[in-house]
Amino acid sequence: MPTLVCGSIAYDNIMVFHDRFKNHILPEQIHILNVAFLVPEMRREFGGCAGNIAYNLKLLGDDPLIMATVGEDAAPYLSRLDTLGLSRAHVRQIEGAYTAQAFITTDLDDNQITAFHPGAMSFSHQNQISETRNVKLAIVAPDGRDGMLKHASDLAAAEIPFVFDPGQGMPMFSGEELLHFLQLADFACFNDYEARLLCDRTGLSLEQLAGKLTALVVTRGGEGSQIHAAGRCFDIPCVQAKEVVDPTGCGDAYRSGLLYGIANGWDWEKTGRLASVMGSIKVSSRGGQNHSPTRDEIAECYRAAFGESPW
């Protein structure tokens, strides 16, 4: 029975400016900003939360279903899904729209200026949960606002347990709407900043929010993560990476381990450890989908970190 991954499919266009923004942006002239940056380096990566999470689940040996919307320019991405053996039965192509994409310019100090075009993602509400079959678990990851609201409601109505993962989409929702998501969801996952924002918007403590769910997960980057479940807090250590190259997609890799553990009925400590391993593997390569460990290599990373095999 597959895991359904509702979220974005996107292209990440990454450009490198061989200088520092601060040398070209004058603070006293910020109100009339008009600058251009020469970017000799440019690459396009396959990304989007749904694409990244599904990619990592496939590495783990799962057979996920992606539910997303793409534009008329999606042929390279769709071809990639076919090559990877990822079903696109629920990937809807929207006429007259571009696939969602980010345009990221990085300077020599690793500062970033990003522009994001949602494109076809804004039509994600056209996808129907009722058209899926035999789904055992789902995640509602960052996507179009209407799509996230609809998919959460439809998953709850279909009694399909799901993870609520608003990510960068959190500012789209009020405190009342966020509480509604938590009432519908079985699990939720936030980074530490998002967790603080959630508490601020809802007026509730993390412990109060965790009481509404089977489990609430808070990731803390290099400090590991915490899983609040059954009245306990499980501290999950960060797994040491071979090399820290690029954090892009690390959260999505973590979530794949989380989903895999939940789907297979693992305890929270083991589930969190696999999630941590997946994030560690990802950070050692550029982009969200360029790492390609075998399942045995994932198990070896887990064994090296925790002294036992995950399977």
C-alpha positions in Angstrom: 0.0 0.0 0.0 1.6 3.3 -1.1 2.3 6.5 0.7 0.6 9.5 -0.9 2.8 12.7 -1.2 0.8 15.8 -1.7 2.9 18.9 -2.4 4.8 20.8 -5.0 6.9 19.7 -8.0 9.3 22.5 -8.9 12.4 23.5 -10.8 15.1 25.2 -8.7 17.2 27.6 -10.9 20.4 28.3 -8.9 22.8 31.1 -9.9 26.1 32.1 -8.3 27.2 35.7 -8.2 31.0 35.9 -7.9 30.9 38.9 -5.5 29.1 40.1 -2.4 25.6 41.7 -2.5 26.7 44.2 0.1 29.2 45.7 -2.4 26.4 46.5 -4.8 23.4 47.3 -2.6 23.8 50.7 -0.9 21.8 50.8 2.3 21.0 54.5 1.9 19.6 53.9 -1.6 17.5 50.8 -0.8 14.3 52.7 -1.4 15.2 53.1 -5.1 16.8 49.7 -5.6 17.7 48.9 -9.2 20.5 46.4 -9.5 21.6 43.6 -11.8 24.0 40.7 -11.0 26.1 38.9 -13.5 25.9 35.2 -12.7 28.3 33.1 -14.8 27.3 29.9 -13.0 23.8 28.6 -13.3 22.2 25.2 -12.9 18.7 23.8 -12.8 17.7 21.2 -10.3 14.7 19.0 -9.9 12.9 20.0 -6.7 9.7 20.7 -5.0 8.7 19.1 -1.7 6.6 16.3 -3.2 9.3 15.5 -5.8 12.0 15.5 -3.1 10.1 13.4 -0.5 9.0 10.8 -3.1 12.6 10.6 -4.5 13.9 9.7 -1.0 11.1 7.3 -0.2 12.0 5.5 -3.5 15.6 5.2 -2.2 14.2 3.6 0.9 12.4 1.0 -1.2 8.9 2.4 -0.8 6.6 3.0 -3.8 5.2 6.5 -3.2 2.4 8.3 -5.1 3.0 11.9 -6.0 -0.1 14.2 -6.0 1.0 17.5 -7.6 0.3 19.9 -10.5 2.9 20.9 -13.2 2.9 23.3 -16.2 3.4 23.0 -19.9 7.2 23.0 -19.4 7.2 19.8 -17.2 8.4 17.3 -19.9 11.9 17.0 -18.4 10.6 16.4 -14.9 7.9 14.0 -16.1 10.6 12.0 -18.0 12.7 11.9 -14.9 9.8 10.5 -12.8 9.4 7.8 -15.5 13.1 7.0 -15.3 13.0 6.8 -11.5 9.9 4.5 -11.6 7.8 7.0 -9.8 4.1 7.0 -10.7 2.7 10.2 -12.2 -0.9 9.0 -12.2 -1.8 11.9 -9.9 0.5 14.5 -11.4 -1.8 16.9 -13.3 -0.5 19.1 -16.1 -2.1 22.6 -16.2 -2.4 24.2 -19.6 -1.2 27.8 -19.9 0.9 27.6 -16.7 4.6 27.1 -15.9 5.7 24.5 -13.4 6.5 26.1 -10.0 10.0 27.3 -9.9 12.5 29.2 -7.7 15.2 31.5 -9.0 17.9 31.6 -6.4 21.0 33.9 -6.6 23.8 33.2 -4.1 26.7 35.4 -3.4 30.2 34.6 -2.0 29.0 35.0 1.6 26.2 32.4 0.9 23.6 35.1 1.1 20.6 34.4 -1.1 18.0 36.4 -3.0 15.1 34.2 -4.1 12.1 34.8 -6.3 9.4 32.1 -6.4 6.8 31.6 -9.1 4.0 29.2 -7.9 2.7 28.6 -11.4 0.7 25.4 -11.7 1.0 24.8 -8.0 -1.8 27.3 -7.5 -4.1 24.7 -9.2 -3.3 21.9 -6.8 -6.9 21.9 -5.5 -7.9 20.3 -8.8 -6.4 17.0 -7.7 -8.8 14.6 -5.9 -7.9 12.4 -3.0 -10.9 10.3 -4.0 -9.2 9.2 -7.2 -6.4 7.4 -5.3 -6.6 3.8 -4.3 -5.2 1.7 -1.3 -3.3 4.6 0.2 -2.1 3.8 3.8 -0.5 7.1 4.8 -0.1 10.6 3.3 1.6 13.9 3.8 0.3 17.3 3.1 3.5 19.3 2.2 3.8 22.9 1.0 1.6 23.4 -2.0 -1.1 25.8 -3.2 -3.2 27.2 -0.3 -6.5 25.8 -1.6 -4.9 22.5 -2.4 -3.5 22.1 1.1 -6.8 22.9 2.8 -8.8 20.6 0.5 -6.4 17.6 0.6 -6.2 17.8 4.4 -10.0 17.8 4.7 -10.4 15.0 2.1 -7.8 12.8 3.7 -9.4 13.1 7.1 -12.8 12.4 5.6 -11.4 9.3 4.0 -9.8 8.3 7.3 -6.3 8.2 5.8 -3.8 9.2 8.5 -1.5 12.0 7.3 1.4 14.3 8.3 0.8 18.0 8.2 4.0 19.7 7.0 3.3 23.4 6.1 6.9 24.4 5.8 7.4 27.7 3.9 3.6 27.7 3.3 2.8 28.4 6.9 2.4 32.2 6.5 -0.6 31.6 4.2 -2.6 30.3 7.1 -4.1 32.0 10.2 -3.8 30.6 13.7 -7.4 29.3 13.4 -6.6 27.5 10.1 -3.5 26.0 11.5 -5.4 24.6 14.5 -7.9 23.2 12.0 -5.1 21.4 10.2 -3.9 19.9 13.5 -7.4 18.7 14.4 -7.5 16.9 11.0 -4.0 15.5 11.0 -2.5 12.6 12.9 1.1 13.8 12.8 2.8 17.2 12.1 6.3 18.3 11.4 7.9 21.7 11.7 11.4 23.2 11.9 12.2 25.1 15.1 11.3 28.5 13.7 8.0 27.2 12.3 7.2 25.6 15.7 7.7 29.0 17.4 5.6 30.7 14.8 2.9 28.0 15.3 2.8 28.6 19.0 2.7 32.4 18.5 -0.2 32.2 16.0 -2.3 29.7 17.9 -1.5 31.0 21.4 -0.8 27.4 22.6 2.4 25.8 23.9 4.2 23.1 22.0 3.0 20.6 24.6 -0.6 21.7 24.2 -0.3 21.4 20.4 1.3 17.9 20.7 -1.7 16.8 22.7 -3.9 17.2 19.6 -1.8 14.8 17.6 -0.4 11.3 17.7 3.1 12.9 17.2 4.5 16.3 16.7 8.0 16.5 15.2 10.3 19.5 15.5 13.6 19.5 13.5 16.5 21.6 14.8 19.1 21.4 12.1 22.5 20.4 13.5 21.0 20.0 17.0 18.9 17.0 15.9 15.2 16.8 16.3 12.5 16.1 18.9 9.4 13.9 18.6 6.6 14.7 21.0 4.4 11.6 21.3 2.4 9.8 24.0 3.2 12.4 26.6 7.0 12.0 26.0 9.7 13.8 24.1 12.1 11.7 22.2 15.4 13.4 21.5 16.8 12.3 18.1 20.5 13.1 17.6 21.8 14.7 14.4 23.8 12.1 12.4 27.3 13.4 11.4 27.5 14.0 7.7 30.5 13.0 5.6 30.6 16.5 4.3 28.2 19.5 4.6 27.7 20.6 1.0 24.1 21.9 0.6 21.1 21.9 3.0 18.6 22.2 0.1 16.1 19.3 0.5 17.4 18.0 3.8 14.0 18.6 5.5 12.3 16.6 2.7 14.8 13.8 3.1 14.1 13.8 6.9 10.4 13.6 6.2 10.9 10.6 4.0 12.5 8.7 6.9 9.6 9.8 9.1 7.0 8.5 6.7 8.8 5.2 6.2 9.0 4.6 9.9 5.3 5.5 10.5 4.2 3.4 7.5 6.1 0.3 8.8 4.9 0.6 12.4 8.3 1.5 13.9 8.7 3.0 17.3 9.4 6.8 17.4 13.1 6.5 18.3 13.9 4.2 15.4 11.7 6.3 13.1 13.5 9.5 14.1 16.9 7.9 13.7 16.2 6.9 10.1 14.9 10.4 9.4 18.1 11.8 10.7 20.2 9.4 8.6 18.3 10.5 5.5 18.9 14.1 6.2 22.6 13.5 6.8 23.0 11.6 3.5 21.3 14.4 1.6 23.4 17.3 3.0 26.5 15.8 1.5 25.4 16.5 -2.1 24.1 19.5 -4.1 20.4 19.8 -4.9 17.5 17.9 -3.5 17.7 14.8 -5.7 21.3 14.2 -6.6 22.2 11.7 -3.8 21.7 8.1 -4.8 22.7 5.7 -2.0 21.5 2.1 -2.2 19.2 0.7 0.4 22.2 -1.3 1.8 24.3 1.9 2.0 21.5 3.7 3.9 21.4 0.7 6.3 25.2 1.0 6.7 24.9 4.7 7.6 22.3 3.9 10.2 24.5 1.1 11.6 27.5 3.3 11.8 25.5 6.0 13.7 23.4 3.8 16.0 25.1 0.4 16.1 22.4 -1.7 14.5 20.7 -2.2 11.2 17.3 -0.6 10.6 16.0 -3.7 8.7 
